[in-house]
Amino acid sequence: MPFLDHIVSAVNAQLATGLSKCFSPEKIKVYGITESVLDSSAAQEGARPIRYPIVVDNNGEGTMVAIDDRFDIILYHKLESITTTLDATKGFGDSLGNYFEQANFGMMVASFREKTGKTASWLESIVKDEMPQSFTLNNKATGKRLFKASLKPLVSNFDKYVLLQREYTEAAVAFPHIVFFEIKYRIESSYKAGCFQCNCV
């Protein structure tokens, strides 16, 4: 699906603005789409490799996503799958038709109970309430619409111990003061097949 990085950036911008009603803006940390990595440097000293999420830029440089108590709430995203179907009835002549795509994400949310004084379920409701429902991306040069997408929250997972073990190898215990949960969501979009090129934006 094209423009996922743009869409997630728009999600983060709206979340940061909305969450600032509950938290100080400087205490909110949002990250984009992450990948899991294994840091093998510890293995040289006899320890097992360490796994953690990072945000990778287009130059291949990574930024570690940490559960950092300098912030009240921390968010990051994980792309899980993309499903694509082709609606050939929308095409005619040499046109292929329209692609309909669904990108499935997990949004990881971390916080600290002593900072927020709130439960995980309360925070989950606030985050979902601030998630935008739709996006439109226009061509900067022409102003014409390139892409439109909708966002749908799905199921949330509050199994903190399992989630911490999955995301961070070093999280040996589910620390009571840490709030950690996952909100599954889906981005749906439709666009004309064959209209996107490597240099389209």
N, C-alpha and C positions, 0 to 999 in steps of 0.2 A: 504494500500500500504506500503510495507516495505521500510525502509531507508529514509523516508520523512525528518527526522531531519538532516540526512547527506546531502541530496540534498539541503535543505534550507541553511545549513551552507556553502555549495559550492556556492550557489547563492549570499549569503551575502559577501563571500570572494571576488568574482569577482566584485560585485557592489562596495565594498569599494575601491578596486584597481582602477576600472574605474572612479569612482567619484572623486578620488584624483587628477584627471587632472583638476577638476573645483574647488575643495575645499581642504583645508588643511586636511591631514589625521586625525589629532587629533580633527577636527571639524565634523567628520562623525561618527554617532552612528547607528549601526545596531543591531537589535534584531531578535531572532528566531521566532518560532511559538508561538503565544500567545493565551490565553484564557481570557474571560471577567469574572470578579469577582465583587461581591457586598460586600463592606466593611460596615458592620452593626454597627461599633463602633460609628459612628456619630448619629445613631438612638437612642442611649442611652441618648443623650442630646437633644432629640426632633427633630433632623434634619432627613431628609430622607437618606437612605443608599446611599453610593457613589459607582458608577460603573466605573471601569477602566480596561485596559488590563494589563495582567502580563505574564511573561514567567515562566513556571513551570518546574523545573528540575525533574529528576527521583527519587529524595528523597522527592518530594512534597513541596519543598521550592520555593516561588515565588518572582520574581523581577518585580516591577512596571515599566511600560513603561510610561515615562513622556515626555511631549512636553517641552524640556529643552533648554532654550536659551543659554546655554553654547556651544551648537552645532549649526552648520549651517544647517544640514540636518539629519533627523532621519527616519529610516525605521523599520517597523515590519510587520509580516505576520500573516494571519488568515486562518486556514483551514476551508473551508466551506462544502465540500462534497467529497465523493469518489464514483465513479461508476465503477463497475466491471462486465466484461463479460468473459465467458469461451469459448475459441476456441477449441472445441473438435477435430477438424480435424487435429490439430497438435499432437494429442496423438496416441499411438498405444499400443496394449497389455493391460497391467495394468496401463499405463500412462494416466493421466486425460486430458492432453493437456496443453495449455498455457492460463494464465490469461492476459487479457488486461485491464488496469486500467487507469482511469482519475481522478486526484486529483485537485479540483478547489480551488484556493486560492484568497485572497485579500491581496495585499501589500499596507499598509498604509504609506504614505509619508508626513512628516511634515517639514516645514522650516519657515524661517522668511524673509519677503520681504526686510527689511532694511539690512539684512546680505548678501543676494544673489543678490539683484537688479534685480531679474528675476520673470516672471509670473509663475503660476502653470503649464500652458501648456508647457512652455519651460522646466521646471524641469521634467515634465512627459516624454518629448521626450528624455532627457538625460538619465533618469533612464532606460527607455525601451531599449535604444541603448546599454546600458552596461549590460543588462541581458543576461546570457549565454543561448545558444540554446539547448545544450545537456550535459549529464553527464554520466560518466562511473564509477562504483564502483567495485574495485577488492578485492578479498579475500587477506588479509594481509599475510596469511601464505603460500598460494599456488600461488598467483599472478593471478589466474584465474578470469575472469570476473563474478561477481555476478549479476550485475544489470546495465541496461542502460535505460536512460530516456531522453525525450525531453521536452522542455518548450516552451509554446506558449502564448504570451501576448494576452489579449482579450480586453474588453471594459474598459475605465477609467471613473471614477465618480468625478466630480469637485464640487458637491453640498456640500460645506464646512460646512454650518450650520447643515445640516442633519447628515453628517458624524461625526462631533464633538459631537452632541447630542447622537448619537448612541454609541460612544466609551467612552465618558467621561460625567458622569452625571453633573459635576460641570461646564461644558462649557455652560453657560447660554447665551452668545452672541458670534457671529462669529467675533472675534477680527480681525480688518482689516490687521494688520501686520503679522498674521499667515497664512501661506500657508498650506493647508491640502487637500489631495486628495487620491483616491484609484485606484490602477491598478489591475484589475482582470487578473489572468493568470492561465494556466492549465499545470500540469505536467502529461505526458503520458508515460506509460511503459508497457512492456510485459515480463512475466517471467513464468517459468514452474510451474504448479500447484503442490503443495505438497513438494516443494524443500526448503521452509523456515521453520526453527525451532526457538524455543525461544532463543537458544544460537548460532545462525548462525554467529553472528559477535561479 
